[in-house]
Amino acid sequence: MEQGIYLDNAATTFPKLECVYQVMDEAGRNYAVNAGRGSYALARKAAEVIADTREWIKCLSGADQVAEVVFTASATVACNQVFGGLEWRETDVVYVSPFEHNAVMRVLHLLQKKHGFTIEELAIDEERLELDLEKIRYQFSRKKPDVVAVSHVSNVTGYLLPVEEIAKLAAEQNAIMVVDGAQGLGVVPICLRNIPVDFYIFAGHKTLYGPLGTGGFIQSGRIKLKPFLAGGTGSSSLDLEMSLDVTGLEPGSPNVVALSGLHAAVRELCGEKSDTAWENPAAVISREQQLTEYLVQKLREISGVKLYLPADERRWTGIVAFNIEGYQAFDVGLILDEDYKIAVRTGYQCAPLIHRYLWDEEFHGVVRAGIGRFTTEEELDALASAVREIAEG
């Protein structure tokens, strides 16, 4: 089957690093057993790989040693566990950015119907498509936040949100700070030990270049979550109450094969040495920003192309959203696939709030090109050429 050009890396990065494929095959053949449930050698081996993966995630994120890494099947499951594990009151006020994914918004909406708390939207500069920190400061002074939830990177516009600044504003109000880092960790350098973030959510199959079926969150330890999922943990089996430690947050048999693949991917991103953990993400985002700028300049030269970008170019990552006048987004994606063998994402990208500011209703969303670690200038040239041909009819 002809593979073509893959530019949907914001959905899931593809291909993965070669070491991921090799290690997953090795794990499946040699130690795909129930980790943490047996005292025999293979079970210990599987448990050691999982424990080591936690340490590499902490290294990559710059988390404190006292921080805990909880693995889940996806970032969506992690969002459910984090928000579902908080103690909610009807009087609570939750602030979200306009860039949030439905992994956050639908979970909060479901919980809001149950508990009755208020959801407020963080202020945005509609012309620049960036958060307005001064207005946010005023919002917090007018209506005190209890929980603040923001994406690290917008999966629609590629906007790199000012997470550190918002976290500090939230900390001034003693609010719980949750960051959806599904589009960030592994690409955007971050040092959680220096930022007052209570929960940082990640997706293994996106910017970490691990396999599908991996995700989780990093918790600082300041807030203890209630059990949200229940089941076997391999410990305290006679006690029907779920443990409040990491073990209790990971019920069920761990996916040893997938986590082995994530282990290989994170080690590769870190250069296998903790003192180089900051170099690779910085280099990756620098390259992605260069390729993003390259594609943006190409598309700006085409008449009839509308781009959706934050005004501050320093806040771009490898996502470029656009439309072509006279076409709906879906039609552009279909033509790119069928006529040019180029895979992009079209529509609303599971982000219900930001499209109100993009004014893209007539296009039924946007066309999104997602640049990844293996994307080349030649592939972006091919995309720009195809877009030009479509725009010119």
N, C-alpha and C positions, 0 to 999 in steps of 0.2 A: 504494500500500500504506500502510495506517495505521501510523504509526511507534510511537505509544504513548509510554510513559514508560520511559526507559532508565536503569536503576540497577545496571549491571554494570561500572561504571567501573574497578573494581579488576582486572578481566580485561583490558580495553582501554578507554581513554577514547574516548567517542563522544558527539557529533560532534567532529571536530577543529576547530582554528581555521581560519577561512575562508582565511587566507593560505597555509595548508598545501595546500589543494586547488588554489589558483591557481598556486602556485609549482611544484607537481608537474606540472600540466598544461603550464606553460611549459617546464619541463625536458624533459618527454617529447617536446615538439614541437621544441625548439630546440637542446638540447645533451646528449641522452641517448646519449653515445658512451663509448668505453672510456677512462676517465680514467687518466692515468699511463702509458699505453701508446703514446702518439703525440705528436709534436712540433707537430702542427697546432693551429690556434686553438681549435677546438671541444674538443679533448682538454685543452688548457690551461685553458679555461673550466671544464670539469667538475672538473678537479683543484683549481682555485682554490676552488670551492664546497666541496669536501670538506675542504680544508685550513682554510678559514674556519670550517666547522662544528666542527672540533676545537677551535679557539680559543674559540668560544662555549661549548662544553661545559666547557672549563677555567674559563672566566669564571663560569659558573653554579655550578660545584662548588667554586669557590675553590681550585683546584689550583695548585701551584707551576708556574712557567713551564717547569721542567725535567721536569715530569710529561708523560706521553704518553697520548694518547687512541687507543684501538684500536677500530675499528668491526667489528661482526659482524652476522649476520643476525637475532640475537635475544639476549636475556639468557641463554637456555639455552645457546646456542652459546658465549657468553662464559664461562659457568661451566665448560663442558667445556674450553675453551682454558686458562683460568687454572689449574684444578685438574690438568688433564692435563699442563700444562707445568711443574709443580713436580717437584723431585727427591725421590722418596719412598723411605723406608726402612721396614723392618718394625717398627722400634722407635719410629716416629713416633706422636705422640698428637695427634689432631684433636678440638677442641671445637666443637660446634655448638649453637645455641640450639634450644629446642623449637619455635620458630616457623618453622623453615626449610622452604622450598618444595622440591619434588622436583627442581627445576633444580639445586639444591645436593645434596640427599640421595641421589638416584639416581646422580649422578656420583661422589660419594664412596663410595657402596656398591660401584659397579663397580670403582673403583680399589682399594678395600680388598680385594676378592676377588683382585686381581692382586698387590698389594704386601704385604698382611697387616698394615697399620697399625691402630691402635686408634682408635675413635670414641667420644668421651665427650659426654654431654649437659650443657650448662650448667644450673646449679641455678635452679629457678623457685619462687616463692612461689605455691603452688597456689590459695590463697584469693584473692589479689590478681591472679593471672594476669600477673605481672610477674617479670622476672629478679631474683634475689637476689644483689646485688653482694658482700655479705660472704661468702656461701657460695662464690661464684665465686672470690673471692680465696683462700679456703682450698683449693678444688679445685686451683687453679694451684700453690699451694705444696706440695700433696701429690703431684700428678702434673703435671710441667712440660708446658705446651703447646708443640707445634711449629707448629701451624696453628690459628687461631681463625676460624670462619666464622659470621657473624651477619647476619640481615636488618636493614635499616634500619627497615622498617615491616612488621608482620605482615599478610599478605594475608587472614587469617581474622578477627582481632579488631580490627585497626586500631591495635594497640599500637605506639607509637613507642619502639623499643629504645634503651637508653642506650649508643649506639655509641661516643661519645667516652670514657666511663668504661671500657668493656670494652677499647677499643683501647689505652688507657694501661696497663691491667693486662697485656695481651698484650705490649706493648712492654717492660715490666719483665722479661719472660721471654724477650725476643728472638724472640718467635713471629711467624710470618707472619700478617698480619691481612687478611681478605677480608670485604668488606661487600657483600651483595646489596641494591642500592639500587633494584631494579625498581619498588618502590612509593613511593620517596622523592624521587629527584632531580626537581627542578622544583616540588615542593610543600613539602618540608621543607628549610629553609635549612641549608646545610652549608658549612664552609670546610676543605677537605681539607689545606690547607697547615698547619693548626694541629692536625691529628689524625694520629697514626701509623698510617695505613691504607695497606697496600701495593697492594691492588687494590679498586677500587670499581666494581661492575658496575651497568649501567643498561639499561633497556628504553625504546627510543624511543617505542613506541606506548602507553605507560601515562601516567605523570604528566608526561612531557615533551610530550604531545599531538602527537607526531609520528606518522608512518604505521607500519603493520605492516611487518616486514622490516628494522627498524632496531634496533640495540642495540650493546653494546660494553662496554668497561671502561677505567678510568683507572688507570694504573700509576705509582707514585711513582718507580720506577727503582731502588729498593733491591734488588729481586729480579729476576733475569733468567729469563724463561720459556724452556723448551725448545720447539722446534717441535712442535706437536700436529697441525696440518693442513699439508698440503704441496700445492704447485701453482705455477702461474705467478704471478709478481709484477710482470712488466714490466721487471725489472732483473736483471743478472747471469745472463742466460738460459743461458749455457754451463756454469754451476756447478750441479751437482745438489744441493748442500747448501742448505738454507733459511737465509736471513738471520736473525740474531737481533735485528734492529731491528723497528720497527713494520711495515715493508714485508713482512717475513717472517711477521708475524702476521696479515696480510690477503691470503692467496692468493686468486686468482680475480678476476674482473671486479667492481669495486665497483658497487653498486646506486645509480647516480647520481640516478635519479628519486626514490627513497625518501630518500636522504640530503639531497637538495635540500629535501624536505618537512620533514625533521628540522631542517635549517638554518633554515627559516622559523619553525618552532615555537619553537626555542630563542631566536632573536633576539627574538621576541615576548615570551617569558617574561622576558628580560633587559631589556626596554624599549629594545633596540637601543643601549644605552649601558652600558659596563662598570660605571660608578659607580652604576647603579640595579639591578645584578644581584641585590642582596640584598633589595630592597623587594618585588618581585613574589612570590617564594616565600613570604615572611613574610605577605603579604596573602592569598595563596591558602590557606595552611594555616589562617590565622585564620578565614577565611570557612568553610572546610570543617569546622573544629572547632565553629563556631557552628551550622552546619546539622546536624552530628552530634549535638550536644547537643539541638537542637530535635527531631530524630527520636527520640532516646532518651527524652526526656520524654514524647513522644506515645505511644510503645510501652509505657512503664512504667505508663501509665494503663489499659492493656488487660489484663483478667484472662485468665490462661492463656498469656501471652507470657513466655518465658524469654530473657533477654539474656545475651550472653557478651562482657564488656567488662573491660579492665584497670581496677583500682580507682582509679588516679590519673587524673583527668579531663584533666590537662595532657598526658597521653600518648595521647590519642585523635587519630586522623586520620579521614578520611571513609569509614570502613568500620563497618558495624553488623551484627553477627551475632546471629541470634535463632532461636527455634523457637516453635511453637504446640502446646500440649498436645493430644494426640489425633491429631496429624497427623505424617507423615514429611515431612522437609524437601523432598523432591522433589515431593510432592503439593501442598505450599503453593506452590512455584514454578510448578507447572503451572496451578493455579487462578488465581494472580496474572496469568499470561500469557494464559490463554484467556478468563477472565471480566473482567479489569480492564486488559488490555494493559499490564502492568507487567513489565519484564524484570529479574530478579534472578538471582543464582547460587545453586545449591544443592549440597549434598554435602560433600565433604572438601577442596575447593579445592587439591588437589595438595600438601597439607601433612600429612605422615604422622605427625608427632610430637605436635602440640599438641592434637589431638582426644582424646588419652588424659586430658588435664587438663580438658577441657570436659564429659566424661561425656555425650556426645551420641549414644551408640550406638543408643539406642532410636529416635532421630529419623533415623538414617542420615546424620549430619552436621548442617549448619546451613543456614539461609537467610541469604544475605549480600546486604545492600544496599550498593552502592558509589556514594558521592556524588562528583560531579565538578564541574568548573569551571562547567558550564552548568545544574547542578541548581538547582531553585527550591523555595521553601517550599511552594508549591502542589502540586508533585509529591510532596513528602514527606507532605503532608496526605492526598493521594490514597492513598499507600501505607498510612499509618496507618489510614485509613478502611476500606480493603480488608482489612487484617489484623484489624481489629475485627469486621468482618462474618464473616470466616472463623472466628475464635475463638468467636463467639457462635452459630455454626452456622446 
